């Protein structure tokens, strides 16, 4: 199981939000490239980056910082935030991202997703950002009536095979996992997921690893790393043990 450190960007700075609330921002660094190099030095094999300005505005806003990050490291990078047209997706991939993450468009435009899958194939990851089983969009500002499992199945029908599942009620809270929720989704969709939200200890990583047999491919860790609740090297060892 992969352990994937997260870098969330606002105005070129590394930040974390609490439950996606843009009014509750903690700034951890003004140099995201240095943070990325630190995670690589500690053994990360993949990096998760979210352009929070882009997620809110609907277009990439931190491409300069993103370019510096990608140039500074040798590991693959997945990038999300505000990617809602083919040109922006291509631009992020041309910067060197290995995958792009789409969320809002998956809820709003099925034909768009079909076309993007046709153009970019396995480079597309769909982010399922859910609260109590309902999908949230537009940087988590809006909550829909779409069920998380229903959206995953709809995306599977288009050819999507990779998903990130975030429990936004727990994100940034260091409150522990929603094991029951992610287990439900894995069993009802029979798909490969990366989990995010509330991971606060190495024991949480071990608990998630027990779901590897059901299709859990990885875990994204953000605030717990920045608040030094989890050591990345130890988390990686727990995930691979």
mmCIF file of the C-alpha atoms, coordinates in Angstrom:
data_MODEL
# 
_entry.id   MODEL 
# 
loop_
_atom_site.group_PDB 
_atom_site.id 
_atom_site.type_symbol 
_atom_site.label_atom_id 
_atom_site.label_alt_id 
_atom_site.label_comp_id 
_atom_site.label_asym_id 
_atom_site.label_entity_id 
_atom_site.label_seq_id 
_atom_site.pdbx_PDB_ins_code 
_atom_site.Cartn_x 
_atom_site.Cartn_y 
_atom_site.Cartn_z 
_atom_site.occupancy 
_atom_site.B_iso_or_equiv 
_atom_site.pdbx_formal_charge 
_atom_site.auth_seq_id 
_atom_site.auth_comp_id 
_atom_site.auth_asym_id 
_atom_site.auth_atom_id 
_atom_site.pdbx_PDB_model_num 
ATOM 1   C CA . UNK A 1 1   ? 0.000   0.000  0.000   1.00 0.00 ? 1   UNK A CA 1 
ATOM 2   C CA . UNK A 1 2   ? 1.335   3.406  -0.969  1.00 0.00 ? 2   UNK A CA 1 
ATOM 3   C CA . UNK A 1 3   ? 1.787   6.206  1.555   1.00 0.00 ? 3   UNK A CA 1 
ATOM 4   C CA . UNK A 1 4   ? 1.428   9.474  -0.343  1.00 0.00 ? 4   UNK A CA 1 
ATOM 5   C CA . UNK A 1 5   ? 2.297   12.815 1.284   1.00 0.00 ? 5   UNK A CA 1 
ATOM 6   C CA . UNK A 1 6   ? 0.099   15.759 0.334   1.00 0.00 ? 6   UNK A CA 1 
ATOM 7   C CA . UNK A 1 7   ? 1.016   19.306 -0.604  1.00 0.00 ? 7   UNK A CA 1 
ATOM 8   C CA . UNK A 1 8   ? -1.901  21.746 -0.727  1.00 0.00 ? 8   UNK A CA 1 
ATOM 9   C CA . UNK A 1 9   ? -1.154  25.085 -2.358  1.00 0.00 ? 9   UNK A CA 1 
ATOM 10  C CA . UNK A 1 10  ? -2.595  28.544 -1.802  1.00 0.00 ? 10  UNK A CA 1 
ATOM 11  C CA . UNK A 1 11  ? -0.723  31.478 -3.372  1.00 0.00 ? 11  UNK A CA 1 
ATOM 12  C CA . UNK A 1 12  ? 2.367   29.312 -3.767  1.00 0.00 ? 12  UNK A CA 1 
ATOM 13  C CA . UNK A 1 13  ? 2.482   28.319 -0.098  1.00 0.00 ? 13  UNK A CA 1 
ATOM 14  C CA . UNK A 1 14  ? 2.046   24.913 1.525   1.00 0.00 ? 14  UNK A CA 1 
ATOM 15  C CA . UNK A 1 15  ? -1.140  24.988 3.598   1.00 0.00 ? 15  UNK A CA 1 
ATOM 16  C CA . UNK A 1 16  ? -3.798  22.800 5.142   1.00 0.00 ? 16  UNK A CA 1 
ATOM 17  C CA . UNK A 1 17  ? -7.478  23.567 5.492   1.00 0.00 ? 17  UNK A CA 1 
ATOM 18  C CA . UNK A 1 18  ? -9.800  22.215 8.173   1.00 0.00 ? 18  UNK A CA 1 
ATOM 19  C CA . UNK A 1 19  ? -12.673 20.338 6.507   1.00 0.00 ? 19  UNK A CA 1 
ATOM 20  C CA . UNK A 1 20  ? -12.012 22.271 3.311   1.00 0.00 ? 20  UNK A CA 1 
ATOM 21  C CA . UNK A 1 21  ? -12.791 25.620 4.978   1.00 0.00 ? 21  UNK A CA 1 
ATOM 22  C CA . UNK A 1 22  ? -10.869 28.399 3.215   1.00 0.00 ? 22  UNK A CA 1 
ATOM 23  C CA . UNK A 1 23  ? -11.315 30.577 6.294   1.00 0.00 ? 23  UNK A CA 1 
ATOM 24  C CA . UNK A 1 24  ? -9.345  28.079 8.391   1.00 0.00 ? 24  UNK A CA 1 
ATOM 25  C CA . UNK A 1 25  ? -5.900  27.997 6.786   1.00 0.00 ? 25  UNK A CA 1 
ATOM 26  C CA . UNK A 1 26  ? -2.650  26.894 8.399   1.00 0.00 ? 26  UNK A CA 1 
ATOM 27  C CA . UNK A 1 27  ? 0.512   27.840 6.468   1.00 0.00 ? 27  UNK A CA 1 
ATOM 28  C CA . UNK A 1 28  ? 3.390   25.371 6.824   1.00 0.00 ? 28  UNK A CA 1 
ATOM 29  C CA . UNK A 1 29  ? 5.918   26.569 4.270   1.00 0.00 ? 29  UNK A CA 1 
ATOM 30  C CA . UNK A 1 30  ? 6.576   29.237 1.664   1.00 0.00 ? 30  UNK A CA 1 
ATOM 31  C CA . UNK A 1 31  ? 8.764   26.820 -0.325  1.00 0.00 ? 31  UNK A CA 1 
ATOM 32  C CA . UNK A 1 32  ? 6.760   23.829 -1.577  1.00 0.00 ? 32  UNK A CA 1 
ATOM 33  C CA . UNK A 1 33  ? 9.669   22.478 -3.638  1.00 0.00 ? 33  UNK A CA 1 
ATOM 34  C CA . UNK A 1 34  ? 11.749  22.087 -0.481  1.00 0.00 ? 34  UNK A CA 1 
ATOM 35  C CA . UNK A 1 35  ? 8.870   20.285 1.222   1.00 0.00 ? 35  UNK A CA 1 
ATOM 36  C CA . UNK A 1 36  ? 8.586   17.929 -1.751  1.00 0.00 ? 36  UNK A CA 1 
ATOM 37  C CA . UNK A 1 37  ? 12.303  17.166 -1.562  1.00 0.00 ? 37  UNK A CA 1 
ATOM 38  C CA . UNK A 1 38  ? 11.941  16.426 2.143   1.00 0.00 ? 38  UNK A CA 1 
ATOM 39  C CA . UNK A 1 39  ? 9.173   13.890 1.488   1.00 0.00 ? 39  UNK A CA 1 
ATOM 40  C CA . UNK A 1 40  ? 11.235  12.267 -1.242  1.00 0.00 ? 40  UNK A CA 1 
ATOM 41  C CA . UNK A 1 41  ? 14.250  12.026 1.075   1.00 0.00 ? 41  UNK A CA 1 
ATOM 42  C CA . UNK A 1 42  ? 12.066  10.233 3.621   1.00 0.00 ? 42  UNK A CA 1 
ATOM 43  C CA . UNK A 1 43  ? 11.082  7.579  1.126   1.00 0.00 ? 43  UNK A CA 1 
ATOM 44  C CA . UNK A 1 44  ? 7.895   8.800  -0.546  1.00 0.00 ? 44  UNK A CA 1 
ATOM 45  C CA . UNK A 1 45  ? 7.315   7.188  -3.914  1.00 0.00 ? 45  UNK A CA 1 
ATOM 46  C CA . UNK A 1 46  ? 4.513   9.482  -5.041  1.00 0.00 ? 46  UNK A CA 1 
ATOM 47  C CA . UNK A 1 47  ? 3.292   12.992 -4.257  1.00 0.00 ? 47  UNK A CA 1 
ATOM 48  C CA . UNK A 1 48  ? -0.254  14.358 -4.075  1.00 0.00 ? 48  UNK A CA 1 
ATOM 49  C CA . UNK A 1 49  ? -0.663  18.054 -4.911  1.00 0.00 ? 49  UNK A CA 1 
ATOM 50  C CA . UNK A 1 50  ? -3.855  20.099 -4.782  1.00 0.00 ? 50  UNK A CA 1 
ATOM 51  C CA . UNK A 1 51  ? -4.121  23.643 -6.142  1.00 0.00 ? 51  UNK A CA 1 
ATOM 52  C CA . UNK A 1 52  ? -6.674  24.970 -3.665  1.00 0.00 ? 52  UNK A CA 1 
ATOM 53  C CA . UNK A 1 53  ? -6.882  28.336 -5.422  1.00 0.00 ? 53  UNK A CA 1 
ATOM 54  C CA . UNK A 1 54  ? -7.650  26.441 -8.602  1.00 0.00 ? 54  UNK A CA 1 
ATOM 55  C CA . UNK A 1 55  ? -10.257 24.259 -6.939  1.00 0.00 ? 55  UNK A CA 1 
ATOM 56  C CA . UNK A 1 56  ? -12.057 27.368 -5.772  1.00 0.00 ? 56  UNK A CA 1 
ATOM 57  C CA . UNK A 1 57  ? -11.757 29.392 -8.981  1.00 0.00 ? 57  UNK A CA 1 
ATOM 58  C CA . UNK A 1 58  ? -12.198 26.619 -11.569 1.00 0.00 ? 58  UNK A CA 1 
ATOM 59  C CA . UNK A 1 59  ? -8.815  27.059 -13.275 1.00 0.00 ? 59  UNK A CA 1 
ATOM 60  C CA . UNK A 1 60  ? -5.201  26.251 -12.277 1.00 0.00 ? 60  UNK A CA 1 
ATOM 61  C CA . UNK A 1 61  ? -3.669  29.095 -10.256 1.00 0.00 ? 61  UNK A CA 1 
ATOM 62  C CA . UNK A 1 62  ? -0.403  27.680 -8.864  1.00 0.00 ? 62  UNK A CA 1 
ATOM 63  C CA . UNK A 1 63  ? 1.285   26.395 -11.991 1.00 0.00 ? 63  UNK A CA 1 
ATOM 64  C CA . UNK A 1 64  ? 4.574   28.186 -11.271 1.00 0.00 ? 64  UNK A CA 1 
ATOM 65  C CA . UNK A 1 65  ? 4.889   26.528 -7.867  1.00 0.00 ? 65  UNK A CA 1 
ATOM 66  C CA . UNK A 1 66  ? 3.808   23.220 -9.372  1.00 0.00 ? 66  UNK A CA 1 
ATOM 67  C CA . UNK A 1 67  ? 6.501   23.447 -12.033 1.00 0.00 ? 67  UNK A CA 1 
ATOM 68  C CA . UNK A 1 68  ? 9.170   24.111 -9.415  1.00 0.00 ? 68  UNK A CA 1 
ATOM 69  C CA . UNK A 1 69  ? 8.016   21.115 -7.383  1.00 0.00 ? 69  UNK A CA 1 
ATOM 70  C CA . UNK A 1 70  ? 8.085   18.730 -10.335 1.00 0.00 ? 70  UNK A CA 1 
ATOM 71  C CA . UNK A 1 71  ? 11.527  19.961 -11.426 1.00 0.00 ? 71  UNK A CA 1 
ATOM 72  C CA . UNK A 1 72  ? 12.941  19.458 -7.935  1.00 0.00 ? 72  UNK A CA 1 
ATOM 73  C CA . UNK A 1 73  ? 12.038  15.779 -7.417  1.00 0.00 ? 73  UNK A CA 1 
ATOM 74  C CA . UNK A 1 74  ? 12.291  12.423 -9.166  1.00 0.00 ? 74  UNK A CA 1 
ATOM 75  C CA . UNK A 1 75  ? 9.039   10.811 -8.031  1.00 0.00 ? 75  UNK A CA 1 
ATOM 76  C CA . UNK A 1 76  ? 5.706   10.802 -9.868  1.00 0.00 ? 76  UNK A CA 1 
ATOM 77  C CA . UNK A 1 77  ? 3.168   13.475 -8.999  1.00 0.00 ? 77  UNK A CA 1 
ATOM 78  C CA . UNK A 1 78  ? -0.635  13.552 -9.106  1.00 0.00 ? 78  UNK A CA 1 
ATOM 79  C CA . UNK A 1 79  ? -2.238  16.987 -9.366  1.00 0.00 ? 79  UNK A CA 1 
ATOM 80  C CA . UNK A 1 80  ? -5.760  18.241 -8.793  1.00 0.00 ? 80  UNK A CA 1 
ATOM 81  C CA . UNK A 1 81  ? -7.597  21.498 -8.328  1.00 0.00 ? 81  UNK A CA 1 
ATOM 82  C CA . UNK A 1 82  ? -9.596  23.440 -10.897 1.00 0.00 ? 82  UNK A CA 1 
ATOM 83  C CA . UNK A 1 83  ? -9.006  21.098 -13.836 1.00 0.00 ? 83  UNK A CA 1 
ATOM 84  C CA . UNK A 1 84  ? -12.237 21.477 -15.767 1.00 0.00 ? 84  UNK A CA 1 
ATOM 85  C CA . UNK A 1 85  ? -11.210 21.613 -19.422 1.00 0.00 ? 85  UNK A CA 1 
ATOM 86  C CA . UNK A 1 86  ? -8.959  19.655 -21.770 1.00 0.00 ? 86  UNK A CA 1 
ATOM 87  C CA . UNK A 1 87  ? -6.468  22.493 -22.255 1.00 0.00 ? 87  UNK A CA 1 
ATOM 88  C CA . UNK A 1 88  ? -5.741  22.859 -18.543 1.00 0.00 ? 88  UNK A CA 1 
ATOM 89  C CA . UNK A 1 89  ? -5.413  19.100 -18.121 1.00 0.00 ? 89  UNK A CA 1 
ATOM 90  C CA . UNK A 1 90  ? -2.898  18.961 -20.964 1.00 0.00 ? 90  UNK A CA 1 
ATOM 91  C CA . UNK A 1 91  ? -1.007  21.928 -19.517 1.00 0.00 ? 91  UNK A CA 1 
ATOM 92  C CA . UNK A 1 92  ? -0.572  20.203 -16.152 1.00 0.00 ? 92  UNK A CA 1 
ATOM 93  C CA . UNK A 1 93  ? 0.521   16.962 -17.792 1.00 0.00 ? 93  UNK A CA 1 
ATOM 94  C CA . UNK A 1 94  ? 2.973   18.897 -19.963 1.00 0.00 ? 94  UNK A CA 1 
ATOM 95  C CA . UNK A 1 95  ? 4.499   20.343 -16.781 1.00 0.00 ? 95  UNK A CA 1 
ATOM 96  C CA . UNK A 1 96  ? 5.430   16.786 -15.871 1.00 0.00 ? 96  UNK A CA 1 
ATOM 97  C CA . UNK A 1 97  ? 2.550   15.523 -13.743 1.00 0.00 ? 97  UNK A CA 1 
ATOM 98  C CA . UNK A 1 98  ? 2.010   11.779 -14.058 1.00 0.00 ? 98  UNK A CA 1 
ATOM 99  C CA . UNK A 1 99  ? -1.722  11.982 -13.306 1.00 0.00 ? 99  UNK A CA 1 
ATOM 100 C CA . UNK A 1 100 ? -4.403  14.644 -13.062 1.00 0.00 ? 100 UNK A CA 1 
ATOM 101 C CA . UNK A 1 101 ? -7.251  14.499 -10.586 1.00 0.00 ? 101 UNK A CA 1 
ATOM 102 C CA . UNK A 1 102 ? -10.774 15.529 -11.562 1.00 0.00 ? 102 UNK A CA 1 
ATOM 103 C CA . UNK A 1 103 ? -13.650 16.039 -9.157  1.00 0.00 ? 103 UNK A CA 1 
ATOM 104 C CA . UNK A 1 104 ? -16.273 18.620 -10.024 1.00 0.00 ? 104 UNK A CA 1 
ATOM 105 C CA . UNK A 1 105 ? -16.464 17.713 -13.727 1.00 0.00 ? 105 UNK A CA 1 
ATOM 106 C CA . UNK A 1 106 ? -17.187 14.083 -12.823 1.00 0.00 ? 106 UNK A CA 1 
ATOM 107 C CA . UNK A 1 107 ? -20.421 15.233 -11.205 1.00 0.00 ? 107 UNK A CA 1 
ATOM 108 C CA . UNK A 1 108 ? -21.419 17.742 -13.838 1.00 0.00 ? 108 UNK A CA 1 
ATOM 109 C CA . UNK A 1 109 ? -20.448 16.461 -17.286 1.00 0.00 ? 109 UNK A CA 1 
ATOM 110 C CA . UNK A 1 110 ? -20.362 12.749 -18.070 1.00 0.00 ? 110 UNK A CA 1 
ATOM 111 C CA . UNK A 1 111 ? -19.663 13.320 -21.777 1.00 0.00 ? 111 UNK A CA 1 
ATOM 112 C CA . UNK A 1 112 ? -16.621 15.421 -20.853 1.00 0.00 ? 112 UNK A CA 1 
ATOM 113 C CA . UNK A 1 113 ? -15.244 12.582 -18.733 1.00 0.00 ? 113 UNK A CA 1 
ATOM 114 C CA . UNK A 1 114 ? -15.757 10.104 -21.571 1.00 0.00 ? 114 UNK A CA 1 
ATOM 115 C CA . UNK A 1 115 ? -13.800 12.371 -23.912 1.00 0.00 ? 115 UNK A CA 1 
ATOM 116 C CA . UNK A 1 116 ? -11.015 12.944 -21.401 1.00 0.00 ? 116 UNK A CA 1 
ATOM 117 C CA . UNK A 1 117 ? -10.653 9.203  -20.799 1.00 0.00 ? 117 UNK A CA 1 
ATOM 118 C CA . UNK A 1 118 ? -10.427 8.710  -24.541 1.00 0.00 ? 118 UNK A CA 1 
ATOM 119 C CA . UNK A 1 119 ? -7.673  11.345 -24.779 1.00 0.00 ? 119 UNK A CA 1 
ATOM 120 C CA . UNK A 1 120 ? -5.651  10.671 -21.632 1.00 0.00 ? 120 UNK A CA 1 
ATOM 121 C CA . UNK A 1 121 ? -6.581  7.178  -20.461 1.00 0.00 ? 121 UNK A CA 1 
ATOM 122 C CA . UNK A 1 122 ? -4.947  6.046  -17.225 1.00 0.00 ? 122 UNK A CA 1 
ATOM 123 C CA . UNK A 1 123 ? -3.562  9.512  -16.507 1.00 0.00 ? 123 UNK A CA 1 
ATOM 124 C CA . UNK A 1 124 ? -7.019  10.459 -15.164 1.00 0.00 ? 124 UNK A CA 1 
ATOM 125 C CA . UNK A 1 125 ? -7.914  9.943  -11.507 1.00 0.00 ? 125 UNK A CA 1 
ATOM 126 C CA . UNK A 1 126 ? -11.370 10.793 -10.193 1.00 0.00 ? 126 UNK A CA 1 
ATOM 127 C CA . UNK A 1 127 ? -11.596 12.323 -6.732  1.00 0.00 ? 127 UNK A CA 1 
ATOM 128 C CA . UNK A 1 128 ? -14.650 11.323 -4.727  1.00 0.00 ? 128 UNK A CA 1 
ATOM 129 C CA . UNK A 1 129 ? -14.958 13.945 -1.986  1.00 0.00 ? 129 UNK A CA 1 
ATOM 130 C CA . UNK A 1 130 ? -17.765 12.837 0.279   1.00 0.00 ? 130 UNK A CA 1 
ATOM 131 C CA . UNK A 1 131 ? -19.518 13.825 3.483   1.00 0.00 ? 131 UNK A CA 1 
ATOM 132 C CA . UNK A 1 132 ? -21.905 11.278 4.966   1.00 0.00 ? 132 UNK A CA 1 
ATOM 133 C CA . UNK A 1 133 ? -21.944 9.502  1.611   1.00 0.00 ? 133 UNK A CA 1 
ATOM 134 C CA . UNK A 1 134 ? -22.811 12.602 -0.462  1.00 0.00 ? 134 UNK A CA 1 
ATOM 135 C CA . UNK A 1 135 ? -20.354 14.046 -2.981  1.00 0.00 ? 135 UNK A CA 1 
ATOM 136 C CA . UNK A 1 136 ? -19.059 17.611 -2.589  1.00 0.00 ? 136 UNK A CA 1 
ATOM 137 C CA . UNK A 1 137 ? -17.772 19.749 -5.477  1.00 0.00 ? 137 UNK A CA 1 
ATOM 138 C CA . UNK A 1 138 ? -16.063 23.062 -6.315  1.00 0.00 ? 138 UNK A CA 1 
ATOM 139 C CA . UNK A 1 139 ? -13.373 22.838 -3.676  1.00 0.00 ? 139 UNK A CA 1 
ATOM 140 C CA . UNK A 1 140 ? -15.856 21.233 -1.257  1.00 0.00 ? 140 UNK A CA 1 
ATOM 141 C CA . UNK A 1 141 ? -17.891 24.445 -1.194  1.00 0.00 ? 141 UNK A CA 1 
ATOM 142 C CA . UNK A 1 142 ? -21.009 22.762 -2.643  1.00 0.00 ? 142 UNK A CA 1 
ATOM 143 C CA . UNK A 1 143 ? -22.596 19.458 -1.585  1.00 0.00 ? 143 UNK A CA 1 
ATOM 144 C CA . UNK A 1 144 ? -24.627 17.468 -4.101  1.00 0.00 ? 144 UNK A CA 1 
ATOM 145 C CA . UNK A 1 145 ? -27.273 14.786 -3.749  1.00 0.00 ? 145 UNK A CA 1 
ATOM 146 C CA . UNK A 1 146 ? -25.044 12.306 -5.592  1.00 0.00 ? 146 UNK A CA 1 
ATOM 147 C CA . UNK A 1 147 ? -24.138 9.174  -3.632  1.00 0.00 ? 147 UNK A CA 1 
ATOM 148 C CA . UNK A 1 148 ? -20.419 8.363  -3.521  1.00 0.00 ? 148 UNK A CA 1 
ATOM 149 C CA . UNK A 1 149 ? -20.899 4.766  -4.686  1.00 0.00 ? 149 UNK A CA 1 
ATOM 150 C CA . UNK A 1 150 ? -23.195 5.832  -7.530  1.00 0.00 ? 150 UNK A CA 1 
ATOM 151 C CA . UNK A 1 151 ? -20.610 8.305  -8.820  1.00 0.00 ? 151 UNK A CA 1 
ATOM 152 C CA . UNK A 1 152 ? -17.834 5.730  -8.737  1.00 0.00 ? 152 UNK A CA 1 
ATOM 153 C CA . UNK A 1 153 ? -19.953 3.255  -10.695 1.00 0.00 ? 153 UNK A CA 1 
ATOM 154 C CA . UNK A 1 154 ? -20.854 5.948  -13.215 1.00 0.00 ? 154 UNK A CA 1 
ATOM 155 C CA . UNK A 1 155 ? -17.151 6.726  -13.667 1.00 0.00 ? 155 UNK A CA 1 
ATOM 156 C CA . UNK A 1 156 ? -16.261 3.043  -13.993 1.00 0.00 ? 156 UNK A CA 1 
ATOM 157 C CA . UNK A 1 157 ? -18.660 2.851  -16.913 1.00 0.00 ? 157 UNK A CA 1 
ATOM 158 C CA . UNK A 1 158 ? -16.591 5.532  -18.704 1.00 0.00 ? 158 UNK A CA 1 
ATOM 159 C CA . UNK A 1 159 ? -13.373 3.559  -18.262 1.00 0.00 ? 159 UNK A CA 1 
ATOM 160 C CA . UNK A 1 160 ? -11.991 5.242  -15.138 1.00 0.00 ? 160 UNK A CA 1 
ATOM 161 C CA . UNK A 1 161 ? -10.031 2.804  -12.997 1.00 0.00 ? 161 UNK A CA 1 
ATOM 162 C CA . UNK A 1 162 ? -8.346  5.016  -10.371 1.00 0.00 ? 162 UNK A CA 1 
ATOM 163 C CA . UNK A 1 163 ? -10.087 6.899  -7.557  1.00 0.00 ? 163 UNK A CA 1 
ATOM 164 C CA . UNK A 1 164 ? -9.219  8.963  -4.510  1.00 0.00 ? 164 UNK A CA 1 
ATOM 165 C CA . UNK A 1 165 ? -11.802 8.831  -1.742  1.00 0.00 ? 165 UNK A CA 1 
ATOM 166 C CA . UNK A 1 166 ? -11.745 11.687 0.760   1.00 0.00 ? 166 UNK A CA 1 
ATOM 167 C CA . UNK A 1 167 ? -13.896 11.860 3.862   1.00 0.00 ? 167 UNK A CA 1 
ATOM 168 C CA . UNK A 1 168 ? -14.128 15.648 4.063   1.00 0.00 ? 168 UNK A CA 1 
ATOM 169 C CA . UNK A 1 169 ? -15.744 15.610 7.496   1.00 0.00 ? 169 UNK A CA 1 
ATOM 170 C CA . UNK A 1 170 ? -12.441 14.234 8.811   1.00 0.00 ? 170 UNK A CA 1 
ATOM 171 C CA . UNK A 1 171 ? -9.959  15.968 6.541   1.00 0.00 ? 171 UNK A CA 1 
ATOM 172 C CA . UNK A 1 172 ? -7.559  18.168 8.488   1.00 0.00 ? 172 UNK A CA 1 
ATOM 173 C CA . UNK A 1 173 ? -9.114  17.151 11.806  1.00 0.00 ? 173 UNK A CA 1 
ATOM 174 C CA . UNK A 1 174 ? -6.617  14.460 12.901  1.00 0.00 ? 174 UNK A CA 1 
ATOM 175 C CA . UNK A 1 175 ? -9.695  12.649 14.185  1.00 0.00 ? 175 UNK A CA 1 
ATOM 176 C CA . UNK A 1 176 ? -8.998  9.150  12.928  1.00 0.00 ? 176 UNK A CA 1 
ATOM 177 C CA . UNK A 1 177 ? -10.380 7.113  10.083  1.00 0.00 ? 177 UNK A CA 1 
ATOM 178 C CA . UNK A 1 178 ? -13.765 6.367  8.633   1.00 0.00 ? 178 UNK A CA 1 
ATOM 179 C CA . UNK A 1 179 ? -12.901 2.692  8.170   1.00 0.00 ? 179 UNK A CA 1 
ATOM 180 C CA . UNK A 1 180 ? -16.542 1.705  7.913   1.00 0.00 ? 180 UNK A CA 1 
ATOM 181 C CA . UNK A 1 181 ? -17.168 4.214  5.134   1.00 0.00 ? 181 UNK A CA 1 
ATOM 182 C CA . UNK A 1 182 ? -14.209 3.342  2.948   1.00 0.00 ? 182 UNK A CA 1 
ATOM 183 C CA . UNK A 1 183 ? -14.786 -0.390 3.484   1.00 0.00 ? 183 UNK A CA 1 
ATOM 184 C CA . UNK A 1 184 ? -18.383 0.044  2.307   1.00 0.00 ? 184 UNK A CA 1 
ATOM 185 C CA . UNK A 1 185 ? -17.274 1.858  -0.834  1.00 0.00 ? 185 UNK A CA 1 
ATOM 186 C CA . UNK A 1 186 ? -14.587 -0.708 -1.663  1.00 0.00 ? 186 UNK A CA 1 
ATOM 187 C CA . UNK A 1 187 ? -16.986 -3.624 -1.319  1.00 0.00 ? 187 UNK A CA 1 
ATOM 188 C CA . UNK A 1 188 ? -19.849 -1.993 -3.243  1.00 0.00 ? 188 UNK A CA 1 
ATOM 189 C CA . UNK A 1 189 ? -17.720 -0.836 -6.170  1.00 0.00 ? 189 UNK A CA 1 
ATOM 190 C CA . UNK A 1 190 ? -14.997 -3.494 -6.399  1.00 0.00 ? 190 UNK A CA 1 
ATOM 191 C CA . UNK A 1 191 ? -12.535 -0.806 -7.429  1.00 0.00 ? 191 UNK A CA 1 
ATOM 192 C CA . UNK A 1 192 ? -9.076  0.473  -6.519  1.00 0.00 ? 192 UNK A CA 1 
ATOM 193 C CA . UNK A 1 193 ? -9.093  3.419  -4.110  1.00 0.00 ? 193 UNK A CA 1 
ATOM 194 C CA . UNK A 1 194 ? -6.631  5.728  -2.440  1.00 0.00 ? 194 UNK A CA 1 
ATOM 195 C CA . UNK A 1 195 ? -8.003  6.970  0.891   1.00 0.00 ? 195 UNK A CA 1 
ATOM 196 C CA . UNK A 1 196 ? -7.654  10.435 2.407   1.00 0.00 ? 196 UNK A CA 1 
ATOM 197 C CA . UNK A 1 197 ? -9.054  12.077 5.509   1.00 0.00 ? 197 UNK A CA 1 
ATOM 198 C CA . UNK A 1 198 ? -8.349  11.979 9.246   1.00 0.00 ? 198 UNK A CA 1 
ATOM 199 C CA . UNK A 1 199 ? -5.205  9.841  9.209   1.00 0.00 ? 199 UNK A CA 1 
ATOM 200 C CA . UNK A 1 200 ? -3.445  10.760 12.445  1.00 0.00 ? 200 UNK A CA 1 
ATOM 201 C CA . UNK A 1 201 ? -1.192  7.874  13.505  1.00 0.00 ? 201 UNK A CA 1 
ATOM 202 C CA . UNK A 1 202 ? 0.862   4.937  12.276  1.00 0.00 ? 202 UNK A CA 1 
ATOM 203 C CA . UNK A 1 203 ? -1.853  2.710  13.743  1.00 0.00 ? 203 UNK A CA 1 
ATOM 204 C CA . UNK A 1 204 ? -4.309  4.325  11.303  1.00 0.00 ? 204 UNK A CA 1 
ATOM 205 C CA . UNK A 1 205 ? -2.006  3.328  8.457   1.00 0.00 ? 205 UNK A CA 1 
ATOM 206 C CA . UNK A 1 206 ? -1.927  -0.241 9.767   1.00 0.00 ? 206 UNK A CA 1 
ATOM 207 C CA . UNK A 1 207 ? -5.723  -0.305 9.995   1.00 0.00 ? 207 UNK A CA 1 
ATOM 208 C CA . UNK A 1 208 ? -6.001  0.852  6.396   1.00 0.00 ? 208 UNK A CA 1 
ATOM 209 C CA . UNK A 1 209 ? -3.507  -1.745 5.226   1.00 0.00 ? 209 UNK A CA 1 
ATOM 210 C CA . UNK A 1 210 ? -5.994  -4.383 6.361   1.00 0.00 ? 210 UNK A CA 1 
ATOM 211 C CA . UNK A 1 211 ? -8.244  -3.134 3.533   1.00 0.00 ? 211 UNK A CA 1 
ATOM 212 C CA . UNK A 1 212 ? -5.588  -3.739 0.889   1.00 0.00 ? 212 UNK A CA 1 
ATOM 213 C CA . UNK A 1 213 ? -7.180  -7.100 0.149   1.00 0.00 ? 213 UNK A CA 1 
ATOM 214 C CA . UNK A 1 214 ? -10.404 -5.252 -0.756  1.00 0.00 ? 214 UNK A CA 1 
ATOM 215 C CA . UNK A 1 215 ? -8.695  -2.904 -3.196  1.00 0.00 ? 215 UNK A CA 1 
ATOM 216 C CA . UNK A 1 216 ? -7.233  -0.107 -1.081  1.00 0.00 ? 216 UNK A CA 1 
ATOM 217 C CA . UNK A 1 217 ? -4.163  0.993  -3.019  1.00 0.00 ? 217 UNK A CA 1 
ATOM 218 C CA . UNK A 1 218 ? -2.837  3.797  -0.866  1.00 0.00 ? 218 UNK A CA 1 
ATOM 219 C CA . UNK A 1 219 ? -3.343  6.507  1.719   1.00 0.00 ? 219 UNK A CA 1 
ATOM 220 C CA . UNK A 1 220 ? -2.779  10.237 1.422   1.00 0.00 ? 220 UNK A CA 1 
ATOM 221 C CA . UNK A 1 221 ? -1.439  11.934 4.542   1.00 0.00 ? 221 UNK A CA 1 
ATOM 222 C CA . UNK A 1 222 ? -1.320  15.693 4.999   1.00 0.00 ? 222 UNK A CA 1 
ATOM 223 C CA . UNK A 1 223 ? -1.779  17.522 8.277   1.00 0.00 ? 223 UNK A CA 1 
ATOM 224 C CA . UNK A 1 224 ? -0.495  14.650 10.427  1.00 0.00 ? 224 UNK A CA 1 
ATOM 225 C CA . UNK A 1 225 ? 2.871   14.918 8.671   1.00 0.00 ? 225 UNK A CA 1 
ATOM 226 C CA . UNK A 1 226 ? 3.071   18.684 9.025   1.00 0.00 ? 226 UNK A CA 1 
ATOM 227 C CA . UNK A 1 227 ? 2.028   18.565 12.673  1.00 0.00 ? 227 UNK A CA 1 
ATOM 228 C CA . UNK A 1 228 ? 4.568   15.753 13.238  1.00 0.00 ? 228 UNK A CA 1 
ATOM 229 C CA . UNK A 1 229 ? 1.918   13.311 14.435  1.00 0.00 ? 229 UNK A CA 1 
ATOM 230 C CA . UNK A 1 230 ? 3.256   10.773 11.926  1.00 0.00 ? 230 UNK A CA 1 
ATOM 231 C CA . UNK A 1 231 ? 6.781   10.138 10.707  1.00 0.00 ? 231 UNK A CA 1 
ATOM 232 C CA . UNK A 1 232 ? 6.656   9.380  6.984   1.00 0.00 ? 232 UNK A CA 1 
ATOM 233 C CA . UNK A 1 233 ? 9.388   6.745  7.179   1.00 0.00 ? 233 UNK A CA 1 
ATOM 234 C CA . UNK A 1 234 ? 7.514   4.853  9.911   1.00 0.00 ? 234 UNK A CA 1 
ATOM 235 C CA . UNK A 1 235 ? 4.197   5.182  8.076   1.00 0.00 ? 235 UNK A CA 1 
ATOM 236 C CA . UNK A 1 236 ? 5.759   3.806  4.910   1.00 0.00 ? 236 UNK A CA 1 
ATOM 237 C CA . UNK A 1 237 ? 7.178   0.856  6.845   1.00 0.00 ? 237 UNK A CA 1 
ATOM 238 C CA . UNK A 1 238 ? 3.760   0.148  8.389   1.00 0.00 ? 238 UNK A CA 1 
ATOM 239 C CA . UNK A 1 239 ? 2.110   0.212  4.966   1.00 0.00 ? 239 UNK A CA 1 
ATOM 240 C CA . UNK A 1 240 ? 4.615   -2.192 3.457   1.00 0.00 ? 240 UNK A CA 1 
ATOM 241 C CA . UNK A 1 241 ? 5.159   -4.553 6.404   1.00 0.00 ? 241 UNK A CA 1 
# 
